[in-house]
Structures are given as structure tokens and as C-alpha cells.
Amino acid sequence: MKNLKLFPKLFLYTLGILLFIVLISHGLLYLFAPRMQFQVNPAAPASDTIEVSINQEKLVTESVKRALPVSLVCSFLLSALCSFLFSKAITRPIEKISAATGRMLALDRTANCPVRTQDEIGMLAQNVNSLYAGLLSTIEHLEQEKNMVRDMERTKADFLRAASHELKTPVTALNATLENMILGVGKYQDYAAHLPACKEMTEQLSRMIHDILEAAKPGSAMEPSVPADVSALLQKLCKPWQMIASAHAISFFLDLPEQFSATLPVGPFCKAVSNVLANAVAYTDAGKRVAVYMDGRSLIIENECVPIPADEIHRLFEPFYRPGFSRSRKGGGNGLGLYLVDTLLTSMRLPYSFSPMSAPAGMRFTISL
């Protein structure tokens, strides 16, 4: 019995119980029916009565013996039918749940246990469906995490290769200059003329290493989010850039509401906005304008300049990429500013866009808060 499936097991159990009841009832009938007393009360007058001698016990016994086989056969057939219907009714929903769980085992996302009753079997089907939905959600989340980790590892490897390449150039130049000075080769004998250049290269390396460490810092945006007055933060961030813009004859327009609240990590947000402001001021010519204002829940930073071609905008967020007009390390940055902005805003889950403007010509950076 242990190796039988549920349907034959239920069928045999119920059939056995019913047959046991049938046998007991028929046995009792066979034993006690002959002992039952019968009395005949003739209603006709005594003169019309015909006296017949009847052995009541023998008559009842013979009647029971004749009826017993037919009764047993009918009872057996009825018991088998009732057992079959009862077992089928019990096992049908369980079979459907078993079939659905088999599809769930194969991670069929359309698999679902049918729920047609509110009894224990219906509750079991609901629990299985809830468990499977939670399992699919967990698998999907783990898949996303796996893809994210793979992308991060690939990005990290690309970043390290690019950083090594970028650092190699100034280090090689500095080493060559110092070696020529030590050997006293030609013009490098004039230490007073070349030591300031060496100092400038070391400062450039220091800035580049600092930016690389900032960009590669793990969890740079893991600072907890807190309610903050964005207007007050922007007023403070824009103040030094207003002074720099004024020194370069650049008009700096600032239009912010008196108060604008948002929940965000203050440190990473300020760092990202500061980098955007730095780019806006650095790539705006004298006599042009930089504007910072709010449009609904969007922070917009605009600067008048030659618009960047659409096919080149997405590359600006790659590490160490410099557009054609700023490939020189003297004239442009080290190509990490917008890469750091992208890293910070993405980790903070703040949508942003960077697009050209037509009137006036320039670029617009939008951050949705």
C-alpha cells in the first residue's frame, strides 16, 4: 500500500470500509432474521378461515438465503461506484496541483494551480501559487543582480584599462624630463626653466589620481537619503561658480524657488551637480550665459556653446573621453567629470538627460528629482 498512488489507495480504503459495512449488515440480517416473530391475524370469519401450517423460521431463512447473493453483488457494485466517485473527487484537484507543480519545477512562468474551492485543497493551491510567485520574483531579482554585477565588473575592467593608459602618458613625460635633467642633455640643463613644468605635470597627475579614486570609489552614492532643501543646496553650490563665471565675463542666471524639498543623499547629489556646473562654466565662452533653474521637479542647467553632435553625446559619459574640441589635456579636463556624474546619478536612481538646444544654441542638462 505504501507504493500505491493516491487514487488507488483512496479507492481501496473506501471500498474496504463500505464492503465491511455491507458484510456486517448482511451477516446480522442472516443471523437475526430467522428469529423474528410473525403473527397472522385473519380478518375473515372463522367459518371461511383455512388453516395452513407454515414454518415461519424456515420461510424467512430461505428468503434471506435467496436474496443474500443478489444483495451482496448489488452492494459490492454500489460500493465500488461510490468509492470510485469519492476517490476521483478527492484526487482530481490534487492531480492538477501536481501537474502544475511539475511545470513550476521546469520554471514555466505560466504555470498556475487552479483554485476552485475554499477548502484545505484550495488553500494549498493558493499557497503553492504564492510560493511560486515569490520564487519567480526572487529569481528575477537575482538575475538582475547577476547582470548588474557582471556589467559592473566589465565597466571596472574597462575603467582600469583606460586609467592605466591615461596615467601612462604624463608619467612617461615626467620621467623623460627628469632623466634628461639628471643627464644634463641640451636644454634640460636649465633646471629653472623645466622644474616648473615638472611641478605642473605632478599636479596634473595628482588631480587625475584624485578623480580616478573618486570615480572608482565603491558605494560612492551609498550615503543615506534624507529630506533636504534643494534650493538652499543649489544656492550654496552655485556661489563659487558665479564668481568664476563673472571673472571670465560669463553671465550666470540663477532662478530657484524659495524652497524645494526632496529626499536624496546630499553628498553625492552635490558632487554630481558641481561637476555639471563645472562643465557648463568651463565650456561657455565670454559674453555667453549659464542658466540654472527649476521646471516643476526638474533641475535644469543650460550653457550657451557650440552644440555637441547627437552621435557624440553618449560617449561623453565614457571614462577619459574628450570631445574633439577639448582633446588637449591643457584645454580640457581629464574626461572623468561626466562619467562621475553618470555613476552618481545612476546609483541614486535619479533620471537625467543631456541634449542640445537650438535657441539659443547650447547644451541642456536635466535632472529629475
N, C-alpha and C positions, 0 to 999 in steps of 0.2 A: 504493500500500500504506500510505502514511503516514496517509491519511484513513480507512482501514478501522477498524471496531471490532475488539475483541479476539477475539471468536468467529470471524468470517470470516477474520481474519488467521491465527489458530492453525490453523484448518481448512485453509487453502490451504498453509501451511507444511508441516504434517504430511502432507497429501495429496501435495504435490510430492515430499517425501522418499521416501514409500512408492512412488510411481509411478516415481521414479528408480531405486529398488532393483529394482522389477519389470522395468523396461526393461533394465537392465544384466543381470539374471539371465536373461531371455529371449534377449537378444542373445547372451550367452555360450553358452546352450544351442543356439541356431540355428547358431552358428559352429563349435562343437566337437563337437556330437552326431554329424554325418556321419563324422567321423574316428575314431570309436570302433570298435575291432576286436571282431568277434563270432566265436566258434569254435563249430562244431557237432560234438559227439562222439556219434554214433549208438550206441545201446546194443544195437540188434538185430544179428543175424548178418549177415555180408556178403552172403549169398545172398538175404536179404529186403530189403536196402537199395535204395531208389530214389534215384537220383542226380537232384537238381534244381539247376539253375543259378540262383542268387539274387544279385542285385546289392545287397549289404548297404548300401552308401553311399546308393544311390538310395532304398532302402526306408526307411532312417532319416530321410532328408531329407523324403520325402513325409509320413511320420508326424508329424514336427515341424511341417511347414507346416500340416497339417490341425488339429493341436492348438493351434497358437500363437494364433489369433484367440479361440478359446474360453477359453484360459488367460489371455490379456490382459484379456478382458471380465470374467472372474471375479475376477482380481487387482485390476482397477480398482474393481469394486463392493466387494470386501472392503476395499480401501484407503480408499475413501470412507466406508464404515461405521466403520472403526476411527478414521479422522480425525475423524468427527462425534462419536463417543462420547468420544474423548480431549479434543477441544476443549470439548465440553459439560461434562465433568467438571472441567476447569480453570476455565472461565469462570462456572459456576453460582455458586460461593461469592463470586466477585468481583462478579458482578451483584447479589447480595444485599447485599454490603457497600456497593456504590454506591447501591442503593436506600435503605439505612439512613442513609448519609451525606447523601443528599438530604433525608430527614426531619430529620436533625440540623441541616442548613443552615437549615431553617424553624423551628428551636428546638422541635421536638416532643420533650417530656420523656420520652415513652415509647419513643423510638427506641433501638434496640439492635442491634448487629451480631451475628448468630448465630455462635457458636463451636462447631464440631463436630469439629474436628481439632486436633492439636498441631503441625502443620507450620508453614511460614512464613506461609501464608494465615491459619491460626488465630491465630498470634501477631499478625499485622496487625490482625485483628478485635479482639483483646483490647486492643491499643494504642489503636485508634480509640475503643473503649468507655471506656477510662481517660481518654483525652484529652477526650472529650465530657463525662464526669462532672466532670472538673476545670473545664471551661469553664462548665458549669451552676452549679457551686459558686461560681466567680468572679463570674458574672453575678448570682447571688442575693446574694452579699456586696456587690457594687457597688450593687444595688438597695436593699439595706438602708441602705448608707452614704448613698445619694442621699436616701432618705426621712428619714434621721436629720438630714442637713444641712438639708433643707427644713423639717423641724419646728423645728430649732434657729433657723433664720433667722426663721421665723414667731414663735417664742417670744421671740426677741430684739427683734423689732419691737414685739410686744405689751408687752414689759417696758419698752422705751424710752418708749412712749406713756404707760404707767402711771406711770413715774418722772417724766416731764415734768409730768404732771398733779399728782402728789403734791408735787413741789418748787414748783410754781407758787403753791400756797396760802400756805405760810409765807413765801415770798419776797415775795408781794404784801402780806401783813400787815406784814412788817418794813419794807418800803419806804413803806407808807402811814403807819406810826407815825413813822418818821424824818422824812418830809416834813412831817407835822403839827407835829413838834417844831421843825423848822427855821423853819416859818412862825409858830410860836407860837400855834397855834389852840387856844383854850379850855383844857381840862385838860392838854393836851400841853405847856403852858408849864412844868409841873412836871417838869423833867428827872430829878430824883432818884427820882421815882415810876415813870417809864417806861423809864429806861435799864436797870434790872434785867430788865424784860420783854423789851427788845430783846436783851439778852445771852442770855436763856433761849431766844429764838427762834433766835439764831445757833447756840447749842449743839445745838438740835434739828435744824437744818439740817446741822450738821457730822456728827451721828450718822447722819442719814438718808443723806447723801452717802457716808459710810463704808460703811454697809450696802449701798447700791446698788453701789458699786465692788466690794465683796466678792461680791455676788450675780452681778455681770456679769463678774467676772474670768475670763478664758479659761483652761481647764485647771486649775481650782481643785483638782481631785482627781487631777492627773496625778503627784503625788508617788509614788515607787516603793513598792510594798508590801514590808514587812519583818516578820519574826516579832516579835511584841510580847506582853507580859503584859497582857492586857485588865484583869485585876483591879487591877493596880498603876495603870494609867491611870485607871480609874474612881475609885479611892480619891483620886487627886490631883484629878480633875475635880470630885468631889462635895464636897470640903472647903470651898471658899468658899460653895457653895450651902447647905451645912449651917449655916454661920454666919448667912447671910441668912434662912434658914427659922427659925432659933432666935430671931432678932431680931423676927420677925413672929409669934411664938407658933405656928409650924407644926412638926409632928412630922416629922422626916426619918429614914426607916428605910432602912438600908443592909445588905444581906446578899449578900456576894460570896464565892466560893471563894478559897482561899489563892492559887491560881494558875490562870489560864486563858489559854492561848496561842492566838493567831490571827495569820494573815498579812494585814496590811492597811496602807494608807497612814495613818500615825499622825496627822499634822497635820489632814487633812480629817475623819478619824473623830472626833477630839477636838472639832473645831469643830461638827460635827453634833450630837454628844451634848450639848455645852454649851448649844446652842440649845434642845434638847428640855428639858433641866433648867431653863433659864431660864423657859420657858413653864410648866413644871409648878409651879415655885415662885410665879411671878407670878399664876397663876390659881387658887391654893389659898388659901382663907380661913383666918383664925386659928382654931386649935383642930383643924384638919383635918390630914391626913397625906399626905406624899410618900414613895413607896417605890421603891427601886432594887434589883433583884436579878436573878440568872441562873436561867433554867429550861432545862436542857440547854445548847444552843448559842445560846440566845436571850437577849438583854438586854432586860429589861422595866422601863419607867419608868411608874409609876402616880401619879396625884394625885386626891384627893377633891375633887370640884367638881360643878357642875350639868352633866350630860352634854350634849354638843353634839348637836343633831339629825342623824340619819344623812344627810339630804339636804344638809347644810351642811358635812360633814366634808371632802369632796373639794375644796371651794372654799377651805379654809384654806391649801392649798398653792399657791394662786394669788398672784402678787406684789401686795402692798399691800391684800390683802383682810383686813378686820377683821370678826369676828362681831358680832352686834347688841349683845352686852354689852360690847364694847370698841371701839366706833367712835370714841370720843373719842381724840384724839392725846395727851391728858394721862393718861387712864386706861389706855390700851392702847399696844402697840408701833406700829411703822410698817408691819406686815403683811409683813415680809420674812423673819422668823425661820423659819417652816416651809417657805417657798419655798426658802430656802437649804439647809435640811435635805434637802428632796426632791432638789435639784440635786446635793448632795454624795453622798448615799446611792445615787442612781441612777448617777452616774458611777463609784462604787466597786463597783457591782453587788451591793449588799447589800439583800436584800428587807426591807421593813418594812411595818408596819400600824399604824393609829391607829383605835381603836374605843372605844365607851363601855362602862363597867362598870355592873353592876346592884347588886352587894353587895360593898363599899359603892359608892354612886353616884359616878361619876367617869369619868376617861379613862385609857386604857392605850396606851402607845406601845411597840411590839415591833420590835426589830432582830435579824434572823437573821445570825449570824456563821459 
